[in-house]
């Protein structure tokens, strides 16, 4: 364990009267997610919301996960929080049904990470990466350009690329524009 991380026993000794409300929001969200998933698993198997006896078994499993992450909160606090959430879970399952488990995402192999500043646009004529002049405007050496709202187009000698200030709501935004020489 790192020197600035404390063991679960140390946390229990330091804060013996800690409540569920004292947990960080991220921790409470994770615990609530575990509670809902366990409730959904029980509902799939039995077709009903768990009663108090089964709720203790569910909280036992969740409390083991809490211990493994070294999150300290008394068992009774977690149990009380689960009993308070159980009617809401019942309504949620009745209205929306049991959420489907998402299949794990397949990892793409040998995909090079995009370097900062590298363009994702490729020239349709020569295949080179296009260089960004402004946000929403990219150029290639062969004379092709890409603009956000137009798409790909060929540059001509009379084109001038500039940034124009536009007031959108209360904010000033700079938008790339194409002007023509006369």
Protein Blocks (a to p, Z undefined) as FASTA:
>chain_A
ZZkbccfklmmmmmmmbcfklpcfklmmmmmmmmmmmmmmmmmmnopacdfklmmmmmmm
mmmmmmmnopacdfklmmmmmmmmmmmmmmmmmmnopadddddddddehiacddehiafb
dcfklopacddfbghiacdfkopacdfklopcdddfkbccddddddehjbccdddddddd
ZZ
